[in-house]
Amino acid sequence: MRIEFAYSLEKDIWCLLNKGKSSNNSPNPTKVYQELVLRYGENPTSEETSKFIEEYLSENNIDTGECIARFQKDWEKVANEYQKRAEAVFQVSLPKKITAYLTTNNRCPYNIEENYFYVSMSTPSPVVLTIMHELWHFYTWYSLGVSQYEKLGKERYNDIKESLTVLLNSECADLFPKGTEDKGYPQHQEMRAKISNMWISDKNLQKIIAKLIEFND
């Protein structure tokens, strides 16, 4: 599995317009989206968003090429070890290449069908932590499969896959930048605590998922 970093203005525009105002896990607009609306008003167009991004990159001295090189270097320091540990947890491997698109947005969605996710150039959170978090969702999908998604439904599947990232804190903490952790969303803290406790007792992901489904039945 290899991560290829890239920047696409079209993808950046999409991310801001579609995931800037709100998302599945948060109703709040991102900081950068708020700046976009402040400058161009509610419901900005693609053309306005394109101009905003150009101005934002310039005003914040962000060089996308430099970011790509830096993110690639930071990721390669932990990539092999992370993959080894993630595959041990999920017992699956990921596609050979996944693209990480840079975005000015503070929110980083992903698309498993098209093998890409986003990393932010505008957040103080270390990019390595974002990559590990997003890839964990990929591993979850390939481990559970479409049948579990259809059985659970979109909302319940989302709660489980977001909560499962708590395992990053036990399995990959030493790979994180110093002083960081995967915190998750407020609404998932109870489930994350359950997962942590179950993992301590028995590091069997399929059993844990089965119990999580039972909790929600």
C-alpha positions in Angstrom: 0.0 0.0 0.0 1.4 3.4 -1.1 0.1 6.9 -0.4 0.6 9.3 -3.2 0.1 13.0 -2.2 -1.3 15.4 -4.8 -3.1 18.7 -5.1 -6.1 19.3 -7.3 -7.9 22.7 -7.3 -11.1 21.0 -8.4 -10.9 18.5 -5.5 -10.2 21.4 -3.1 -13.2 23.3 -4.3 -15.4 20.2 -3.9 -14.1 19.6 -0.4 -14.8 23.2 0.8 -18.2 23.4 -0.8 -19.4 20.0 0.1 -17.8 19.4 3.5 -17.0 22.9 4.8 -20.4 23.8 6.0 -21.1 20.5 7.9 -20.4 16.8 7.8 -21.9 13.5 9.0 -20.3 13.9 12.4 -20.4 17.6 12.9 -23.0 20.2 12.1 -20.5 23.1 12.5 -18.8 24.9 9.6 -15.0 24.7 9.4 -12.9 27.7 10.1 -11.8 28.1 6.5 -15.4 27.7 5.2 -16.4 30.5 7.6 -13.7 32.7 6.0 -15.0 31.8 2.6 -18.6 32.8 3.5 -17.3 36.0 5.2 -15.6 37.0 2.0 -18.2 35.9 -0.6 -21.4 35.4 1.3 -23.7 32.3 1.8 -23.8 29.7 -0.9 -20.5 30.7 -2.7 -20.1 29.5 -6.2 -17.3 27.3 -7.6 -15.7 30.3 -9.2 -15.8 32.3 -6.0 -14.4 29.4 -4.1 -11.6 29.0 -6.6 -10.7 32.6 -6.2 -10.8 32.3 -2.4 -8.5 29.3 -2.4 -6.0 31.2 -4.6 -6.1 34.2 -2.2 -6.0 31.9 0.9 -2.9 30.1 -0.3 -1.1 33.3 -1.1 -2.1 35.1 2.1 -1.0 32.2 4.3 2.2 31.5 2.3 1.2 28.0 1.5 3.1 26.3 -1.2 1.2 23.1 -2.3 4.4 21.6 -3.8 6.3 22.1 -0.6 3.4 20.6 1.4 3.3 17.6 -0.8 7.1 17.0 -0.3 6.9 17.5 3.5 3.8 15.4 4.0 5.4 12.6 1.9 8.6 12.7 3.9 6.8 12.7 7.3 4.5 9.8 6.3 7.3 7.6 4.9 9.0 7.7 8.4 6.1 5.6 9.8 4.4 4.1 6.8 5.8 0.6 6.8 5.3 0.1 10.6 1.8 1.5 10.5 0.8 -0.8 7.7 2.2 -3.8 9.5 0.2 -3.0 12.7 -3.0 -2.1 10.9 -3.0 -5.3 8.9 -2.4 -7.2 12.2 -5.5 -5.6 13.7 -7.8 -5.9 10.7 -6.4 -9.0 9.0 -6.7 -7.3 5.6 -4.6 -5.2 3.2 -5.4 -2.1 1.3 -5.2 -1.3 -2.5 -1.7 -0.8 -3.8 -2.1 3.0 -4.2 -4.3 5.5 -2.4 -4.2 9.2 -3.1 -4.1 11.8 -0.4 -5.4 15.1 -1.8 -4.3 18.3 -0.1 -7.1 20.7 0.9 -7.4 24.2 2.4 -10.4 22.9 4.3 -10.0 21.9 8.0 -12.2 18.8 7.4 -10.8 15.7 5.7 -13.4 13.4 4.0 -12.5 10.2 2.2 -13.8 8.1 -0.8 -13.1 4.4 -0.6 -14.6 3.7 -4.0 -12.2 6.0 -5.7 -9.2 5.3 -3.3 -8.6 8.8 -2.0 -8.8 10.9 1.1 -8.0 14.5 2.0 -5.3 16.0 4.3 -5.5 19.6 5.4 -2.9 22.3 4.8 -4.8 24.6 7.3 -5.0 22.6 10.5 -2.5 22.5 13.3 -3.1 18.8 13.7 -0.1 16.8 12.4 -0.7 15.3 9.0 0.6 11.9 10.0 -2.2 11.6 12.6 -4.8 12.5 9.9 -3.4 9.9 7.5 -3.5 7.1 10.1 -7.1 8.1 11.1 -8.4 8.1 7.5 -6.6 4.9 6.5 -8.2 3.2 9.6 -11.6 3.9 8.0 -10.3 2.1 4.8 -9.1 -0.9 6.8 -12.5 -1.0 8.6 -14.4 -1.0 5.3 -12.3 -3.8 3.8 -12.5 -5.8 7.0 -16.3 -5.5 7.5 -17.3 -5.3 3.9 -20.4 -4.1 2.2 -22.6 -6.8 3.7 -22.1 -5.4 7.2 -22.6 -1.8 6.0 -26.0 -2.8 4.5 -26.9 -4.7 7.7 -26.0 -1.9 10.1 -27.2 1.0 8.0 -25.3 4.2 7.3 -25.6 5.8 10.7 -24.7 2.8 12.8 -21.8 1.9 10.6 -20.5 5.4 10.8 -20.6 5.3 14.6 -18.7 2.1 14.7 -16.0 3.0 12.2 -15.4 6.4 13.9 -15.2 4.8 17.3 -12.8 2.1 16.1 -10.1 4.8 15.6 -9.6 4.7 19.4 -7.5 1.6 18.8 -4.9 3.9 17.1 -4.1 5.1 20.6 -3.2 1.7 21.8 -1.7 0.2 18.7 0.1 3.1 17.1 0.6 5.8 19.8 4.4 5.6 19.5 4.1 6.5 15.8 2.1 9.6 16.6 3.8 13.0 16.7 4.7 13.8 20.3 1.8 14.9 22.5 -1.0 13.9 20.1 -3.8 11.3 20.2 -6.8 10.3 18.2 -9.6 12.0 20.2 -12.7 11.2 18.1 -16.1 13.0 18.2 -18.0 13.8 21.5 -20.9 11.6 20.5 -18.7 8.5 20.2 -16.9 8.6 23.5 -19.0 6.0 25.2 -18.5 3.5 22.4 -14.8 4.3 22.1 -14.5 3.5 25.9 -16.2 0.2 25.4 -13.9 -0.7 22.5 -10.8 0.1 24.5 -11.9 -2.1 27.4 -12.9 -5.0 25.1 -9.6 -4.7 23.3 -7.6 -5.0 26.5 -9.4 -8.2 27.3 -9.3 -9.8 23.8 -7.6 -8.3 20.8 -10.1 -9.9 18.4 -11.7 -7.2 16.2 -14.5 -9.4 14.8 -15.7 -10.3 18.3 -15.6 -6.7 19.3 -17.7 -5.7 16.3 -20.2 -8.4 17.0 -20.6 -7.1 20.5 -21.0 -3.5 19.3 -23.8 -4.7 17.1 -25.4 -6.5 20.0 -25.2 -3.3 22.1 -27.2 -1.4 19.4 -29.8 -4.1 18.8 
